[in-house]
């Protein structure tokens, strides 16, 4: 008596992902990248990254005045 799947070809199939999804730590938004790319470390989306840089420059300018 055998247990499990009766189709041995099922285990030979390979899955090809079209995209990989990761979540931004700041806004919680989901971002998709191709499987060849790596998610940024730390995982922060480009919009949140630009906002953080703009806020840092604004703070720096306020301190230098």
Secondary structure, 3 states (H helix, E strand, C coil): CCCCCCCCHHHHCCCCCCCEEEECCCCCCEEEECCCCCCCCCCCCHHHHHHHHHHHHHHHHHHHC
